[in-house]
């Protein structure tokens, strides 16, 4: 039995080296840019995180505003940044009828 030779062995070698390098680069960029990654079959979702070096919130993401109805005010270090979402597969359509 003959084993076929790959047509581009150098290209296959470069590809196997490039994938782990790309994954490590993406992980470093997410950590440096303070992003949280959520991924599933339907989407890749990047959510901004508060910056630890922010002088206003000190990495907590906001502060409590007192008064009769206390609520948390979000810090602009992360609340002003956009969330990024890449759609992969379409979501399943809801059923018109109940299952039973």
N, C-alpha and C positions, 0 to 999 in steps of 0.2 A: 504494500500500500504506500502510495506516495503522499507526502505531506506537502500541501501547497505553500510556497514561499510568499510572505507578504510582499505586496508591490512596493510599498513605501515604508521600510523598517525605520528609517530615521524620523519620518513623520509620526509613526505610531509611538516611538520613544518620546518625542517631544510632547505629544498629547498626554501620555501618561504622567509626564513630569509637570505639565501645565495645570492639570486639574487640582492637585493638592495645593499648588502655589496660589491659584485663584481663590480657593476656599480660605486659605490662611490670610490672603490680602483682604478678602471681603470681611472676615471676622475682625481683623484689625481696624478696618474702616468703620465698621459698626460700633466698635468699642470706643474709638477715638471721637466719633461724631455723636455719641450718646444716643443710639437708636436701639430699640428692642424689636426683634424679628419674630413674627408669627407666620408659619407656613403650613398649608394643608393642600389638598388636591384642587381646591377651587381658587386659591389666591395666595399671594405672598404679601404680607402686610408689615410695613415698617412704621413704628410708632416712636416719636421723639421722647426722650427722657430728660428730666431736669439736669442741668449741669452742676457738677459738684463744686465748681469754682465760682458759681454765681454769688455776688456779694449781697443780693437781696434775700434769696431763700436759702442759701447755703446747701443746695442740693436736695431740699425737702419738697420742692415743687410748688410752694405757695405758703400762705400764712392765713391765720384765722382773723376775721374781721368781727369785732365784738358788736354788741348792741342787743336789741330785743330778740332778733333772729340771727344768731351767729352763723356765719357760713365761711367757707374757705375761698380765698381769692387766689387764682392761679397766677404763677409768676410768668412774665413774658419770656424767660429764658427757654421755655419749652412750649408754652401754650400758644405762642404766635407762630410756631413752626408747623408746616403742613405734614399730615400723615400721607404716606405713599402706599398705594395699593396696586398690585399687578394681578389682573385676572388671568387664571390659567384655564380651568374648565368651567363651563357654565353650571350654575346651580340647578339642581333638579326642579322641574316645574311642580308646583303644588297640585295635589290630586283634586279633581273636581268633586269627587264623591268621597264620603267617609269610607274607611277601610273595611267596615263590617256592615 
